[in-house]
């Protein structure tokens, strides 16, 4: 697989500003049960996967590929039934009415991957530990119990290949304070969306 293209960060900006869509900007309609806009959510999830390129190891390729594959399952359903899929929750409800659950299962795994990433980066930014330790801690809390022995080995290799903390944050931008501020805001928005979707996926209306 070809190496990912190096993203050029504009002068004075951070890596987060290169995202096509940030979770900070994903619409959440509180009046409709915290309905999350599908198109923007999928764009934000795709943008997040470029973070694995910053981690700089091909060991993360399977992790990124899995998340993008789940994005595509959801997008395929959205394009097949756009009026019934304007928000993520309606997409799931309407897909399940057709006795299919491909996109819903994709969402379940995508949310697990987003939670894994969110917890790892939140652990790291709020401590002095190395990235590898933060990702290992997050993995044990989130994805590990869902994975087979083989997949656990793939993730173990990826986490062991994390760059040093100082090198990672340097890649996110020249202004460390700005990087920290923007990353905290981003992770807070991601955490809110993960919380909403986890709750929905655990409800009866999202079961197949």
N, C-alpha and C positions, 0 to 999 in steps of 0.2 A: 504494500500500500504506500502511495506517495506521501511524503511528509507534508504536514499542513503548512499553508502559506503563513509567513510571519506577518502579523498585523502591525501596521504602522500607527503608533499613537501620536495624535496631533500635539504640537508643542503646548505645554501647560495643561494638558488634559490627562485623563487616566484611561486605563484599558477598558473600564466599564463604559466609557463614552463611545467606544467603538461598536458596542452592541447594537444590532438592528432594533431590538426592543428590550427594554428593561422591565423586570417584574414591578418596579416602582410605578410604571405607566400602564400596567394591565388593569382595565376597568373591572371593578367589583360593584355589582348593583345590590346594595343592602336592602332595598325595598323588594327585591325578588329572591330573598333567601341567600344573599351573598353570591348571586350568580356571577360566574367568572367568564369574561368574553373569550370565546374559543380561539379566534384567529390571533389575537394579541398574546394569549397564553402560549400558544404553540411557537410563535416567533420568539418570545422571551426564553422558552425552554431551549430552542435551537441556539440562541445566542449564548446561553449559559455553557453549552458544551464546548465553546471555544476556550473556556477557562482550562479545559484539559490540555489544550495545546500549549498554554502558558506553563503548565506543569512539566512539559518538555520531554516526555518519554513516550515511546511507542507502546509501552506497557499499558497506557491509558486508552489506547485505541479501541479495545473491546468494550470498555465502559462507555465511551463516547458513541460507538456504533450502536450499542444496545439502546441508549436513550434516544438517539435519532430514529431508530427503527420504530420505537413506540410513538414518537411524534408523528411519523408517517401513517401509522395505523389510525390514529385519531384524525389526522388531516384527511385521509381517504374517506372516512365516514362523513366528515364535515362537508366535503365537496360533493358527496353522493346525495346528501340531504341537507342542503344549506339552511333552509328555513327552520328546520327542526334541530339545528345544531349551533345556534347563534351563541349560546353559552354552554360551557362544559357539562353542567348538570343536566340540561335538556338533551344534549347530545347522548348522554348515557341513558336517560330515561327512554328516549325514542328508539335508540338502537335495541335496547332490551325488549321492547315491544315487538320487534321483528324476529325474536328468538335467536339473535346473534349477539355475541359479546366480544368480538375482536377488538374494537376500539376501547371498550370498557376495560378489558384486561390490559390493553396497552397503557391506558391511563393509570391503572393500579401500579404497574411496574415503573412508569415514568415518575409518578409521585414518590415512590420508594427511592428512586435514584436522586430526585431533587432533594428529598429529605436528607439522604446520605451526604450530599454535597453541602447543603445548608448547615447541617450540624457540624461537619468537619471544619468548614471555614469559620463558623461562629466560635467554635472551641478555640481555634487558632488565634483569631483576632483578639480574643479576650484573655489570652494567656501569653506565655513566652515559650511554649513548647514547639517542637519542630512539626512541620506539616505531616510527616509520616505518622507521628504519634496521634495527631488530631484525626487523621483519616482512619487509622486503625480503631481508635475509640469510637468514632461514629459508625464504622462498619459493624462493630460488635453490637451496637445499639439498634441498628436498622436492618441492613440487608443480609447479614450473616445467617440468620435463622431461616431465610428463604432460599438459600443457595446450596447447590450440590457441592460435593468435595472438589470436583474439577473447577467449578466457577469460583469457589473460595480461593483456589490456588492462583487463578487469573487475577483476582482482586488483590491478593497478597503481594503478587509481583508488582502490580501497579503502585500500591501504597509504599512498597519498599523503594520505588524509584522516584519518590517525591524529591524535589529540589530542597536545598536548605531554605529555611524561613526567610532569611535576609535576601536571598537571590530571588525568591518568588515575588516578594513585595516590591523589589526594585523593578521587576518586569511589568508591574501594574502601573507604574508612573514614577516620575522624578520627585514629586512632592509627597512625601510619606504621609503627612497629616491629611492631605486631600484624599489620598488613596484610602486611608483608614475611615474617614468620614463617609465617603461615597460607598465603600464596601459595607459599612454598618447599616446604612440606609437601605441598600440593596438587599442585604440578608434579612432585614426586618420585614421588608415587603414579601420576599420569598417565603419566609417563615409563616406569615399570615395566610398566604395562598395554600401552602402545604397543609396548614391546620384546617382550613376550610374544606379542602378536597379529601383529606384523610377522614374527617367526620362524615362527609357525604358518602364516601366509598364504604364506610362501615355501616351505613344505614340500610334498611331493608330494600329501599327502592333502587339500590345500586347492586343488588345481588343477582346472580344468574344461576 
